[in-house]
């Protein structure tokens, strides 16, 4: 993960979702493929993800610019995955686009 | 969750952590108490959390202002919990303070 200091800006996409109780194997395949695909996109800085046993989960991806986020959102294979997400993978989700103001770690 | 539109600003604290493999019951008590306590703080807008079976997790809390985030960070009972976090609950964590630029949901 690159630092959000100096001239290096960083943006985060917070994707909060509730999984529908179907298509577990197919979901895993598509989700893994999206991580793989996102990782190769321009401006990608990292991703982290967690899901509770009840199906609620959070994925945060980090990007160099808002344009990089827009380009990823419009990627053809990602658009197809988004459609599957609305049709069968998720019962609900929320997306928040954020500018990282500062960070620290332990 | 209030919208981040018009004059309503919203800030997010992304807390990514790896649990140490100890103090499970005590951790749950402190974590639950921190959610309860945060929910009563000025400017608190919401919180969501998820953890994987391997102990990695993400908690995102939402606030009206950076000052609200700072005040919560300096809350005496929260300071004590943060110390416990570094001493025994987490093997590592990262914190990112973000400004929510826009959001949408399904």
Backbone of each chain as ProteinMPNN parsed JSONL, in Angstrom:
{"seq_chain_A": "XXXXXXXXXXXXXXXXXXXXXXXXXXXXXXXXXXXXXXXXXXXXXXXXXXXXXXXXXXXXXXXXXXXXXXXXXXXXXXXXXXXXXXXXXXXXXXXXXXXXXXXXXX", "coords_chain_A": {"N_chain_A": [[0.842, -1.199, 0.0], [0.699, 2.11, -0.987], [1.806, 5.25, 0.428], [-0.352, 7.981, 1.429], [0.746, 10.601, 1.218], [2.634, 13.676, 0.888], [2.88, 14.366, -2.504], [1.424, 12.271, -3.354], [-1.659, 11.183, -3.984], [-4.487, 9.355, -2.736], [-7.296, 7.331, -3.272], [-10.258, 5.781, -2.03], [-12.504, 3.069, -2.492], [-15.275, 2.114, -0.888], [-16.974, -0.736, -0.528], [-19.81, -2.028, 0.575], [-21.622, -4.863, 1.324], [-24.399, -7.197, 1.159], [-24.565, -10.551, 0.925], [-26.578, -12.512, -1.26], [-28.309, -15.585, -0.636], [-27.344, -17.555, -2.427], [-25.704, -19.187, -5.243], [-23.008, -19.672, -4.442], [-20.522, -20.86, -5.251], [-20.197, -19.876, -7.834], [-20.18, -17.165, -7.279], [-17.789, -16.927, -5.831], [-15.902, -17.509, -7.8], [-16.29, -15.372, -9.623], [-15.783, -13.187, -7.944], [-13.103, -13.624, -7.191], [-11.932, -13.415, -9.713], [-12.468, -10.725, -10.281], [-10.88, -9.4, -8.402], [-8.37, -10.193, -9.311], [-8.439, -9.027, -11.861], [-8.851, -6.284, -11.305], [-6.48, -5.735, -10.008], [-4.671, -5.468, -12.035], [-5.27, -3.1, -13.254], [-4.799, 0.307, -14.353], [-3.535, 2.535, -11.954], [-4.332, 1.134, -9.73], [-3.981, 0.432, -6.28], [-4.308, -1.312, -4.186], [-6.224, -3.774, -2.301], [-8.612, -4.786, 0.131], [-10.548, -7.089, 2.029], [-13.393, -8.372, 3.773], [-15.673, -10.719, 5.231], [-18.576, -11.46, 7.062], [-19.95, -14.308, 8.889], [-22.74, -14.095, 8.574], [-23.102, -13.155, 6.035], [-22.777, -10.465, 5.44], [-20.531, -8.035, 4.23], [-17.409, -6.251, 3.618], [-15.558, -4.624, 1.193], [-12.674, -2.902, 0.393], [-11.159, -0.975, -2.007], [-8.198, 0.585, -3.3], [-7.017, 3.46, -4.975], [-5.2, 5.51, -7.374], [-6.412, 7.755, -8.493], [-9.551, 9.512, -9.129], [-10.321, 9.173, -11.741], [-9.133, 6.727, -12.373], [-10.74, 5.047, -10.839], [-13.204, 5.423, -12.056], [-12.643, 4.407, -14.622], [-12.211, 1.709, -14.003], [-14.736, 1.03, -13.04], [-16.12, 1.095, -15.414], [-15.062, -0.902, -16.934], [-15.378, -3.566, -19.228], [-15.656, -6.34, -18.526], [-15.948, -6.082, -15.817], [-18.306, -4.617, -15.718], [-20.112, -6.568, -16.528], [-19.866, -8.302, -14.348], [-20.842, -6.612, -12.371], [-23.501, -6.467, -13.12], [-24.299, -9.128, -12.701], [-23.948, -9.1, -9.976], [-26.025, -7.414, -9.095], [-28.177, -8.897, -10.009], [-28.026, -11.488, -8.849], [-25.96, -12.033, -6.919], [-25.858, -10.274, -4.729], [-27.995, -9.152, -2.114], [-28.209, -6.601, -1.299], [-26.27, -3.582, -1.629], [-23.828, -1.019, -0.889], [-21.972, 1.739, -2.096], [-19.189, 3.734, -1.575], [-17.281, 6.481, -2.528], [-14.18, 7.722, -1.757], [-11.818, 10.177, -0.598], [-8.636, 9.662, 0.599], [-7.492, 11.129, 3.439], [-5.54, 11.007, 5.418], [-3.288, 8.601, 6.962], [-2.333, 5.956, 9.185], [-0.435, 3.372, 10.839], [-0.108, 0.27, 12.723]], "CA_chain_A": [[0.0, 0.0, 0.0], [1.517, 3.321, -1.035], [1.339, 6.263, 1.378], [-1.129, 9.125, 0.934], [1.43, 11.778, 1.751], [3.332, 14.415, -0.16], [2.059, 14.605, -3.685], [0.745, 11.02, -3.685], [-3.046, 11.102, -3.537], [-5.071, 8.02, -2.75], [-8.749, 7.294, -3.139], [-10.758, 4.477, -1.592], [-13.884, 2.68, -2.792], [-15.795, 1.24, 0.169], [-18.095, -1.511, -1.068], [-20.447, -2.783, 1.667], [-22.618, -5.683, 0.641], [-25.004, -8.356, 1.804], [-24.657, -11.626, -0.055], [-27.769, -13.35, -1.365], [-27.958, -16.949, -0.176], [-27.31, -18.429, -3.602], [-24.593, -19.048, -6.196], [-21.768, -19.513, -3.67], [-19.32, -21.215, -6.014], [-20.085, -18.926, -8.944], [-19.784, -15.885, -6.694], [-16.358, -16.974, -5.485], [-15.135, -17.433, -9.049], [-16.371, -14.013, -10.165], [-15.115, -12.277, -7.004], [-11.652, -13.823, -7.347], [-11.548, -12.876, -11.021], [-12.502, -9.26, -10.221], [-9.67, -8.987, -7.668], [-7.255, -10.391, -10.24], [-8.561, -8.063, -12.95], [-8.635, -4.936, -10.745], [-5.065, -5.594, -9.655], [-3.91, -5.123, -13.226], [-5.738, -1.837, -13.836], [-4.032, 1.525, -14.09], [-3.851, 3.282, -10.747], [-4.711, 0.259, -8.609], [-2.98, 0.467, -5.214], [-4.486, -2.394, -3.22], [-7.597, -4.129, -1.957], [-8.773, -5.612, 1.326], [-11.918, -7.571, 2.019], [-13.774, -9.239, 4.893], [-17.096, -11.05, 5.229], [-19.072, -12.122, 8.265], [-20.732, -15.529, 8.648], [-24.131, -13.773, 8.185], [-23.147, -12.738, 4.632], [-22.452, -9.046, 5.267], [-19.104, -7.901, 3.989], [-16.843, -4.975, 3.212], [-14.347, -4.646, 0.377], [-12.151, -1.567, 0.116], [-10.063, -0.924, -2.976], [-7.489, 1.866, -3.241], [-6.674, 3.902, -6.33], [-4.442, 6.757, -7.436], [-7.22, 8.907, -8.906], [-10.972, 9.275, -9.397], [-10.412, 8.661, -13.107], [-8.828, 5.285, -12.329], [-11.93, 4.382, -10.287], [-14.227, 5.479, -13.111], [-12.264, 3.467, -15.685], [-12.448, 0.353, -13.508], [-16.201, 0.834, -12.987], [-16.641, 0.949, -16.78], [-14.394, -2.035, -17.595], [-16.471, -4.397, -19.761], [-15.847, -7.568, -17.744], [-16.442, -5.634, -14.521], [-19.724, -4.253, -15.917], [-20.847, -7.825, -16.52], [-19.887, -8.781, -12.961], [-21.752, -5.732, -11.615], [-24.872, -6.885, -13.444], [-24.538, -10.368, -11.947], [-24.06, -8.712, -8.572], [-27.385, -6.921, -8.829], [-29.175, -9.916, -10.355], [-28.043, -12.717, -8.045], [-24.956, -12.223, -5.869], [-26.083, -9.426, -3.551], [-29.347, -8.684, -1.821], [-28.069, -5.139, -1.226], [-24.905, -3.079, -1.453], [-23.591, 0.424, -0.877], [-20.65, 2.105, -2.57], [-18.765, 5.09, -1.217], [-16.013, 6.9, -3.119], [-13.585, 8.563, -0.716], [-10.438, 10.639, -0.7], [-7.911, 9.371, 1.834], [-6.888, 12.366, 3.917], [-4.297, 10.617, 6.101], [-3.3, 7.219, 7.414], [-1.232, 5.498, 10.051], [-0.578, 1.937, 11.078], [0.584, -0.352, 13.856]], "C_chain_A": [[0.876, 1.246, 0.0], [0.952, 4.386, -0.1], [0.58, 7.397, 0.703], [-0.513, 10.401, 1.493], [2.192, 12.447, 0.615], [2.382, 14.627, -1.322], [1.238, 13.373, -4.066], [-0.673, 11.034, -3.114], [-3.504, 9.662, -3.56], [-6.576, 8.128, -2.521], [-9.179, 5.873, -2.785], [-12.194, 4.281, -2.079], [-14.315, 1.683, -1.715], [-17.055, 0.572, -0.368], [-18.638, -2.387, 0.062], [-21.594, -3.573, 1.069], [-23.224, -6.739, 1.561], [-25.18, -9.409, 0.721], [-26.06, -12.223, -0.062], [-27.357, -14.786, -1.05], [-27.967, -17.944, -1.328], [-25.974, -18.287, -4.312], [-23.231, -18.916, -5.526], [-20.524, -19.771, -4.515], [-19.093, -20.22, -7.156], [-19.635, -17.561, -8.429], [-18.284, -15.856, -6.421], [-15.493, -16.839, -6.739], [-15.108, -16.003, -9.6], [-15.621, -13.029, -9.257], [-13.595, -12.397, -7.126], [-11.15, -13.22, -8.654], [-11.515, -11.342, -10.991], [-11.285, -8.718, -9.461], [-8.459, -9.067, -8.593], [-7.249, -9.306, -11.322], [-8.278, -6.641, -12.454], [-7.149, -4.696, -10.494], [-4.201, -5.201, -10.847], [-4.302, -3.791, -13.846], [-4.815, -0.683, -13.479], [-4.488, 2.185, -12.787], [-4.263, 2.445, -9.554], [-3.603, 0.239, -7.562], [-3.135, -0.67, -4.206], [-5.957, -2.662, -2.959], [-7.582, -4.944, -0.678], [-10.249, -5.929, 1.465], [-12.17, -8.441, 3.243], [-15.268, -9.507, 4.815], [-17.446, -11.828, 6.485], [-19.829, -13.401, 7.917], [-22.174, -15.251, 8.203], [-24.242, -13.267, 6.739], [-22.873, -11.266, 4.393], [-20.944, -8.892, 5.132], [-18.708, -6.515, 3.551], [-15.61, -5.255, 2.352], [-13.928, -3.204, 0.139], [-11.024, -1.684, -0.897], [-9.498, 0.494, -2.987], [-6.914, 2.191, -4.613], [-5.957, 5.241, -6.299], [-5.316, 7.962, -7.764], [-8.688, 8.51, -9.093], [-11.175, 8.751, -10.815], [-10.115, 7.159, -13.157], [-10.045, 4.49, -11.829], [-13.033, 4.312, -11.343], [-13.921, 4.468, -14.222], [-12.515, 2.015, -15.272], [-13.947, 0.05, -13.471], [-16.763, 0.523, -14.372], [-15.957, -0.171, -17.562], [-15.451, -3.075, -17.989], [-16.723, -5.649, -18.923], [-16.365, -7.234, -16.339], [-17.92, -5.235, -14.606], [-20.597, -5.509, -15.889], [-20.956, -8.379, -15.096], [-20.834, -7.93, -12.105], [-23.211, -6.134, -11.863], [-25.233, -8.184, -12.712], [-24.701, -10.079, -10.455], [-25.461, -8.258, -8.221], [-28.424, -8.023, -9.038], [-29.217, -11.083, -9.378], [-27.067, -12.778, -6.882], [-25.277, -11.474, -4.584], [-27.562, -9.129, -3.36], [-29.35, -7.164, -1.656], [-26.581, -4.794, -1.21], [-24.892, -1.563, -1.461], [-22.165, 0.671, -1.338], [-20.36, 3.54, -2.134], [-17.395, 5.356, -1.82], [-15.411, 7.95, -2.198], [-12.19, 9.019, -1.108], [-9.752, 10.375, 0.634], [-7.149, 10.619, 2.251], [-5.58, 12.077, 4.645], [-4.427, 9.191, 6.59], [-2.158, 6.948, 8.362], [-1.453, 4.025, 10.328], [0.23, 1.473, 12.276], [0.992, -1.754, 13.439]], "O_chain_A": [[1.706, 1.419, 0.892], [-0.256, 4.42, 0.138], [0.839, 7.73, -0.454], [-1.186, 11.184, 2.163], [2.373, 11.878, -0.461], [1.229, 15.018, -1.141], [0.441, 13.428, -5.002], [-0.862, 10.912, -1.903], [-2.976, 8.843, -4.312], [-7.05, 8.906, -1.693], [-8.546, 4.897, -3.187], [-12.994, 5.216, -2.075], [-13.801, 0.568, -1.636], [-18.065, 1.227, -0.627], [-18.005, -3.366, 0.457], [-22.446, -3.011, 0.38], [-22.65, -7.116, 2.583], [-25.862, -9.18, -0.278], [-26.663, -12.419, 0.994], [-26.189, -15.148, -1.187], [-28.525, -19.036, -1.218], [-25.201, -17.375, -4.018], [-22.388, -18.143, -5.981], [-19.58, -18.982, -4.49], [-17.971, -19.782, -7.412], [-18.817, -16.887, -9.056], [-17.6, -14.884, -6.741], [-14.479, -16.14, -6.734], [-14.059, -15.491, -9.99], [-14.912, -12.147, -9.742], [-12.888, -11.39, -7.161], [-10.089, -12.597, -8.701], [-10.639, -10.729, -11.602], [-10.726, -7.689, -9.84], [-7.639, -8.151, -8.656], [-6.206, -8.743, -11.653], [-7.554, -5.886, -13.103], [-6.631, -3.605, -10.732], [-3.111, -4.656, -10.67], [-3.728, -3.389, -14.859], [-4.144, -0.694, -12.447], [-5.683, 2.366, -12.557], [-4.519, 2.984, -8.477], [-2.432, 0.054, -7.894], [-2.205, -0.964, -3.455], [-6.824, -1.88, -3.347], [-6.647, -5.706, -0.432], [-11.103, -5.135, 1.069], [-11.28, -9.159, 3.698], [-16.041, -8.648, 4.392], [-16.72, -12.726, 6.912], [-20.295, -13.564, 6.789], [-22.774, -16.084, 7.524], [-25.342, -12.982, 6.266], [-22.747, -10.851, 3.241], [-20.177, -9.546, 5.839], [-19.548, -5.704, 3.162], [-14.732, -6.027, 2.739], [-14.743, -2.378, -0.273], [-10.051, -2.404, -0.674], [-10.206, 1.467, -2.724], [-6.398, 1.321, -5.315], [-6.078, 6.008, -5.344], [-4.998, 9.079, -7.356], [-9.017, 7.328, -9.199], [-12.096, 7.974, -11.065], [-10.765, 6.415, -13.892], [-10.339, 3.405, -12.33], [-13.701, 3.29, -11.504], [-14.811, 3.767, -14.701], [-12.968, 1.198, -16.073], [-14.375, -1.048, -13.826], [-17.744, -0.209, -14.506], [-16.251, -0.362, -18.742], [-16.315, -3.423, -17.183], [-17.873, -5.983, -18.639], [-17.122, -8.004, -15.748], [-18.69, -5.486, -13.679], [-21.679, -5.513, -15.303], [-22.013, -8.864, -14.692], [-21.534, -8.445, -11.233], [-24.037, -6.141, -10.95], [-26.332, -8.319, -12.175], [-25.488, -10.727, -9.765], [-26.022, -8.651, -7.198], [-29.43, -8.076, -8.33], [-30.288, -11.62, -9.095], [-27.317, -13.514, -5.928], [-25.009, -11.963, -3.487], [-28.288, -8.885, -4.324], [-30.379, -6.518, -1.852], [-25.745, -5.612, -0.827], [-25.808, -0.913, -1.965], [-21.257, -0.094, -1.012], [-21.185, 4.436, -2.306], [-16.464, 4.568, -1.651], [-16.054, 8.954, -1.891], [-11.478, 8.34, -1.848], [-10.231, 10.815, 1.679], [-6.28, 11.107, 1.529], [-4.613, 12.826, 4.501], [-5.523, 8.633, 6.634], [-1.137, 7.636, 8.338], [-2.535, 3.493, 10.079], [1.116, 2.17, 12.772], [1.594, -2.482, 14.229]]}, "seq_chain_B": "XXXXXXXXXXXXXXXXXXXXXXXXXXXXXXXXXXXXXXXXXXXXXXXXXXXXXXXXXXXXXXXXXXXXXXXXXXXXXXXXXXXXXXXXXXXXXXXXXXXXXXXXXX", "coords_chain_B": {"N_chain_B": [[-27.883, 5.733, 7.701], [-26.723, 8.862, 6.77], [-26.953, 10.94, 3.837], [-24.178, 11.925, 1.729], [-24.434, 14.484, 0.482], [-25.302, 17.693, -0.955], [-25.002, 20.094, 1.544], [-24.181, 18.413, 3.476], [-21.53, 16.958, 4.852], [-19.483, 14.01, 4.969], [-17.348, 11.835, 6.702], [-15.085, 9.081, 6.706], [-13.699, 6.496, 8.694], [-11.488, 4.08, 8.061], [-10.715, 1.109, 9.386], [-8.492, -1.332, 9.36], [-7.657, -4.523, 10.362], [-5.683, -7.132, 11.935], [-6.485, -9.743, 13.921], [-4.955, -10.755, 16.963], [-4.255, -14.051, 18.171], [-5.596, -14.424, 20.655], [-7.397, -13.786, 23.765], [-10.179, -13.803, 23.109], [-12.832, -13.616, 24.197], [-12.659, -11.377, 25.85], [-11.92, -9.492, 23.967], [-14.247, -9.358, 22.397], [-16.051, -8.245, 24.22], [-14.91, -5.695, 24.682], [-14.89, -4.672, 22.072], [-17.642, -4.633, 21.439], [-18.475, -2.795, 23.362], [-17.141, -0.508, 22.508], [-18.411, 0.027, 20.077], [-20.962, 0.6, 21.057], [-20.349, 2.848, 22.635], [-19.196, 4.643, 20.766], [-21.413, 5.099, 19.174], [-22.879, 6.906, 20.595], [-21.516, 9.263, 20.444], [-20.879, 12.709, 19.569], [-21.611, 13.615, 16.263], [-21.457, 11.098, 15.174], [-22.272, 8.846, 12.58], [-22.649, 6.258, 11.724], [-21.713, 2.736, 11.568], [-19.935, -0.044, 10.237], [-18.929, -3.441, 9.97], [-16.739, -6.208, 9.412], [-15.379, -9.507, 9.57], [-12.977, -11.909, 8.641], [-12.661, -15.542, 8.7], [-9.92, -16.028, 9.1], [-9.085, -14.062, 10.806], [-8.546, -11.511, 9.88], [-9.874, -8.262, 9.444], [-12.275, -5.608, 8.763], [-13.353, -2.491, 9.829], [-15.537, 0.153, 9.374], [-16.21, 3.389, 10.288], [-18.469, 6.183, 10.318], [-18.604, 9.718, 10.154], [-19.531, 13.131, 10.98], [-17.631, 15.159, 10.848], [-14.068, 15.974, 10.738], [-13.215, 16.845, 13.206], [-15.008, 15.556, 14.909], [-14.11, 12.941, 14.61], [-11.553, 13.164, 15.676], [-12.157, 13.852, 18.329], [-13.405, 11.504, 19.178], [-11.286, 9.713, 18.935], [-9.751, 10.593, 21.032], [-11.234, 10.073, 23.267], [-11.507, 9.053, 26.619], [-12.129, 6.38, 27.484], [-11.985, 5.098, 25.085], [-9.311, 5.53, 24.436], [-8.104, 3.848, 26.29], [-9.028, 1.397, 25.327], [-7.767, 1.424, 22.83], [-5.13, 1.159, 23.636], [-5.188, -1.425, 24.734], [-5.753, -2.726, 22.365], [-3.34, -2.433, 20.909], [-1.667, -3.782, 22.649], [-2.65, -6.4, 23.0], [-4.933, -7.252, 21.465], [-4.7, -6.963, 18.674], [-2.554, -8.034, 16.054], [-1.671, -6.478, 14.058], [-2.602, -3.311, 12.589], [-4.252, -0.936, 10.417], [-5.108, 2.438, 9.849], [-7.224, 4.593, 8.133], [-8.158, 7.85, 7.357], [-10.805, 9.349, 5.797], [-12.432, 11.406, 3.327], [-15.715, 11.303, 2.328], [-16.626, 11.327, -0.94], [-18.691, 10.762, -2.736], [-21.664, 8.702, -2.97], [-23.555, 5.69, -3.564], [-26.249, 3.321, -3.788], [-27.627, -0.043, -3.812]], "CA_chain_B": [[-26.742, 6.455, 7.12], [-27.127, 10.096, 6.109], [-26.3, 11.094, 2.535], [-23.069, 12.875, 1.624], [-24.774, 15.361, -0.631], [-25.652, 19.024, -0.513], [-24.047, 20.64, 2.497], [-23.875, 17.383, 4.466], [-20.274, 16.246, 4.629], [-19.317, 12.773, 5.717], [-15.99, 11.32, 6.733], [-15.023, 7.662, 7.053], [-12.471, 5.938, 9.266], [-11.333, 2.677, 7.664], [-9.823, 0.437, 10.336], [-8.201, -2.694, 8.881], [-6.885, -5.119, 11.455], [-5.489, -8.576, 12.063], [-6.633, -10.121, 15.326], [-4.049, -11.713, 17.591], [-5.032, -15.278, 18.46], [-5.778, -14.494, 22.108], [-8.339, -12.856, 24.408], [-11.373, -13.729, 22.258], [-14.012, -13.151, 24.928], [-12.39, -10.008, 26.288], [-11.971, -8.651, 22.766], [-15.648, -9.16, 22.017], [-16.647, -7.307, 25.174], [-14.389, -4.343, 24.437], [-15.344, -4.236, 20.741], [-19.064, -4.296, 21.554], [-18.578, -1.574, 24.153], [-16.677, 0.623, 21.688], [-19.501, 0.337, 19.141], [-22.009, 1.259, 21.855], [-19.856, 4.158, 23.067], [-19.052, 5.49, 19.576], [-22.752, 5.437, 18.679], [-23.41, 8.03, 21.364], [-20.65, 10.441, 20.319], [-21.273, 13.786, 18.654], [-21.201, 13.494, 14.875], [-21.444, 9.695, 14.706], [-23.302, 8.609, 11.563], [-22.878, 4.838, 11.483], [-20.53, 1.874, 11.579], [-20.12, -1.374, 9.666], [-17.764, -4.218, 10.353], [-16.723, -7.596, 8.942], [-14.109, -10.187, 9.868], [-12.816, -13.217, 8.021], [-12.263, -16.631, 9.607], [-8.477, -15.983, 9.4], [-8.811, -13.017, 11.787], [-8.428, -10.186, 9.263], [-11.178, -7.608, 9.46], [-12.404, -4.196, 8.403], [-14.445, -1.725, 10.43], [-15.614, 1.519, 8.858], [-17.158, 4.261, 10.989], [-18.78, 7.384, 9.54], [-18.679, 10.873, 11.042], [-19.88, 14.389, 10.315], [-16.481, 16.061, 10.664], [-12.766, 15.503, 11.213], [-13.161, 17.121, 14.637], [-15.728, 14.475, 15.596], [-13.215, 11.774, 14.6], [-10.472, 13.45, 16.623], [-12.712, 13.766, 19.688], [-13.622, 10.082, 19.484], [-9.961, 9.096, 19.12], [-9.183, 11.023, 22.317], [-12.142, 9.699, 24.364], [-10.671, 8.344, 27.601], [-12.361, 4.938, 27.478], [-11.494, 4.631, 23.793], [-7.847, 5.5, 24.541], [-7.78, 2.612, 27.004], [-9.268, 0.288, 24.395], [-6.707, 1.472, 21.819], [-3.919, 0.601, 24.252], [-5.403, -2.876, 24.761], [-5.647, -3.173, 20.983], [-1.924, -2.576, 20.546], [-0.974, -4.698, 23.556], [-3.049, -7.807, 22.954], [-6.044, -7.659, 20.584], [-4.346, -6.961, 17.248], [-1.144, -8.204, 15.681], [-1.382, -5.305, 13.226], [-3.78, -2.611, 12.069], [-4.053, 0.283, 9.64], [-6.224, 3.373, 9.951], [-7.259, 5.627, 7.089], [-9.194, 8.868, 7.539], [-11.21, 9.659, 4.418], [-13.597, 12.242, 3.06], [-16.601, 10.628, 1.369], [-16.884, 12.245, -2.055], [-20.044, 10.464, -3.209], [-22.089, 7.354, -2.623], [-24.803, 5.198, -4.151], [-26.555, 2.007, -3.229], [-28.556, -0.938, -4.493]], "C_chain_B": [[-27.237, 7.689, 6.386], [-26.374, 10.281, 4.797], [-25.174, 12.122, 2.582], [-23.326, 13.798, 0.446], [-25.206, 16.705, -0.071], [-24.595, 19.531, 0.44], [-23.614, 19.606, 3.525], [-22.571, 16.677, 4.106], [-20.26, 14.96, 5.427], [-17.875, 12.308, 5.597], [-16.024, 9.87, 7.205], [-13.679, 7.342, 7.68], [-12.44, 4.458, 8.903], [-10.282, 2.057, 8.575], [-9.664, -1.015, 9.884], [-7.29, -3.354, 9.901], [-6.7, -6.615, 11.269], [-5.537, -8.885, 13.547], [-5.465, -11.001, 15.759], [-4.887, -12.915, 18.024], [-5.212, -15.479, 19.961], [-6.963, -13.623, 22.516], [-9.648, -12.707, 23.652], [-12.574, -13.128, 23.0], [-13.859, -11.693, 25.36], [-12.465, -9.04, 25.104], [-13.409, -8.342, 22.383], [-16.33, -8.142, 22.928], [-16.205, -5.873, 24.885], [-14.89, -3.808, 23.094], [-16.813, -3.822, 20.78], [-19.255, -2.979, 22.31], [-18.159, -0.353, 23.333], [-17.74, 1.015, 20.653], [-20.598, 1.11, 19.865], [-21.606, 2.694, 22.206], [-19.75, 5.125, 21.876], [-20.415, 5.992, 19.1], [-23.36, 6.632, 19.399], [-22.595, 9.303, 21.224], [-21.226, 11.446, 19.328], [-20.749, 13.488, 17.25], [-21.152, 12.08, 14.335], [-22.593, 9.456, 13.727], [-23.572, 7.131, 11.314], [-21.587, 4.056, 11.522], [-20.888, 0.558, 10.918], [-18.82, -2.129, 9.823], [-17.874, -5.621, 9.79], [-15.372, -8.202, 9.27], [-14.118, -11.561, 9.229], [-12.451, -14.283, 9.054], [-10.772, -16.601, 9.961], [-8.094, -14.863, 10.359], [-8.609, -11.631, 11.207], [-9.806, -9.546, 9.168], [-11.109, -6.151, 9.074], [-13.586, -3.616, 9.175], [-14.397, -0.326, 9.848], [-16.638, 2.286, 9.695], [-17.271, 5.568, 10.216], [-19.112, 8.535, 10.489], [-18.983, 12.14, 10.252], [-18.672, 15.268, 10.032], [-15.192, 15.405, 11.15], [-12.611, 15.758, 12.71], [-13.883, 16.03, 15.435], [-14.844, 13.221, 15.685], [-12.104, 11.949, 15.627], [-10.964, 13.309, 18.063], [-12.939, 12.317, 20.105], [-12.289, 9.377, 19.727], [-9.401, 9.399, 20.499], [-10.099, 10.724, 23.501], [-11.401, 8.77, 25.323], [-10.874, 6.826, 27.557], [-11.884, 4.319, 26.161], [-9.963, 4.568, 23.784], [-7.388, 4.224, 25.237], [-7.955, 1.398, 26.1], [-8.19, 0.247, 23.305], [-5.411, 0.862, 22.363], [-4.015, -0.926, 24.33], [-5.266, -3.468, 23.357], [-4.206, -3.413, 20.578], [-1.242, -3.647, 21.384], [-1.352, -6.162, 23.335], [-4.088, -8.182, 21.91], [-5.613, -7.822, 19.127], [-2.861, -7.254, 17.055], [-0.716, -7.072, 14.751], [-2.689, -4.597, 12.898], [-3.349, -1.389, 11.276], [-5.297, 1.15, 9.78], [-6.119, 4.392, 8.818], [-8.442, 6.555, 7.356], [-9.537, 9.406, 6.153], [-12.382, 10.635, 4.396], [-14.446, 11.535, 2.007], [-17.001, 11.635, 0.288], [-18.282, 12.037, -2.63], [-20.378, 9.026, -2.872], [-23.354, 7.001, -3.392], [-25.043, 3.809, -3.611], [-27.562, 1.25, -4.069], [-29.304, -1.721, -3.438]], "O_chain_B": [[-28.071, 7.588, 5.485], [-25.245, 9.808, 4.675], [-25.21, 13.066, 3.37], [-22.517, 13.876, -0.48], [-25.448, 16.845, 1.128], [-23.402, 19.407, 0.163], [-22.762, 19.896, 4.365], [-22.525, 15.891, 3.16], [-20.946, 14.838, 6.442], [-17.267, 12.379, 4.529], [-16.881, 9.483, 8.0], [-12.645, 7.853, 7.25], [-13.263, 3.677, 9.379], [-9.11, 2.432, 8.538], [-10.586, -1.821, 10.012], [-6.256, -2.793, 10.262], [-7.451, -7.272, 10.549], [-4.743, -8.365, 14.331], [-5.037, -11.885, 15.016], [-6.096, -12.795, 18.218], [-5.004, -16.578, 20.474], [-7.468, -12.827, 21.724], [-10.18, -11.601, 23.558], [-13.247, -12.236, 22.483], [-14.786, -10.891, 25.254], [-12.993, -7.933, 25.214], [-13.748, -7.197, 22.08], [-17.087, -7.287, 22.468], [-17.025, -4.955, 24.85], [-15.269, -2.642, 22.985], [-17.188, -2.79, 20.225], [-20.092, -2.156, 21.941], [-18.761, 0.714, 23.455], [-17.942, 2.2, 20.386], [-21.097, 2.123, 19.375], [-22.404, 3.625, 22.093], [-20.163, 6.281, 21.97], [-20.562, 7.14, 18.681], [-24.254, 7.293, 18.87], [-22.94, 10.322, 21.821], [-21.946, 11.095, 18.393], [-19.578, 13.149, 17.077], [-20.839, 11.876, 13.162], [-23.739, 9.813, 14.0], [-24.61, 6.78, 10.753], [-20.498, 4.63, 11.511], [-22.023, 0.094, 11.027], [-17.74, -1.539, 9.813], [-18.971, -6.171, 9.697], [-14.349, -7.518, 9.253], [-15.116, -12.281, 9.266], [-11.989, -13.963, 10.149], [-10.39, -17.101, 11.019], [-6.92, -14.715, 10.697], [-8.511, -10.661, 11.958], [-10.788, -10.215, 8.847], [-10.041, -5.539, 9.057], [-14.679, -4.181, 9.173], [-13.343, 0.31, 9.828], [-17.795, 1.878, 9.797], [-16.33, 6.009, 9.557], [-19.804, 8.354, 11.491], [-18.738, 12.226, 9.049], [-18.684, 16.044, 9.076], [-15.22, 14.412, 11.877], [-11.955, 14.985, 13.408], [-13.424, 15.63, 16.505], [-14.832, 12.531, 16.705], [-11.755, 11.017, 16.351], [-10.286, 12.727, 18.909], [-12.693, 11.951, 21.254], [-12.179, 8.54, 20.623], [-8.675, 8.591, 21.077], [-9.773, 11.087, 24.631], [-10.75, 7.816, 24.897], [-9.903, 6.07, 27.59], [-11.438, 3.172, 26.126], [-9.384, 3.658, 23.192], [-6.41, 3.597, 24.829], [-7.131, 0.483, 26.108], [-7.752, -0.83, 22.902], [-4.696, 0.15, 21.657], [-3.051, -1.632, 24.032], [-4.734, -4.564, 23.182], [-3.874, -4.44, 19.987], [-0.348, -4.342, 20.902], [-0.514, -7.055, 23.459], [-4.128, -9.34, 21.495], [-6.1, -8.709, 18.426], [-2.021, -6.77, 17.813], [0.468, -6.747, 14.669], [-3.757, -5.208, 12.926], [-2.241, -0.876, 11.436], [-6.415, 0.637, 9.822], [-5.06, 4.973, 8.582], [-9.572, 6.108, 7.554], [-8.657, 9.863, 5.423], [-13.201, 10.681, 5.314], [-13.958, 11.208, 0.925], [-17.629, 12.655, 0.57], [-18.974, 12.997, -2.969], [-19.501, 8.231, -2.534], [-24.116, 7.872, -3.812], [-24.144, 3.19, -3.041], [-28.253, 1.817, -4.915], [-30.153, -2.549, -3.769]]}, "name": "protein", "num_of_chains": 2, "seq": "XXXXXXXXXXXXXXXXXXXXXXXXXXXXXXXXXXXXXXXXXXXXXXXXXXXXXXXXXXXXXXXXXXXXXXXXXXXXXXXXXXXXXXXXXXXXXXXXXXXXXXXXXXXXXXXXXXXXXXXXXXXXXXXXXXXXXXXXXXXXXXXXXXXXXXXXXXXXXXXXXXXXXXXXXXXXXXXXXXXXXXXXXXXXXXXXXXXXXXXXXXXXXXXXXXXX"}
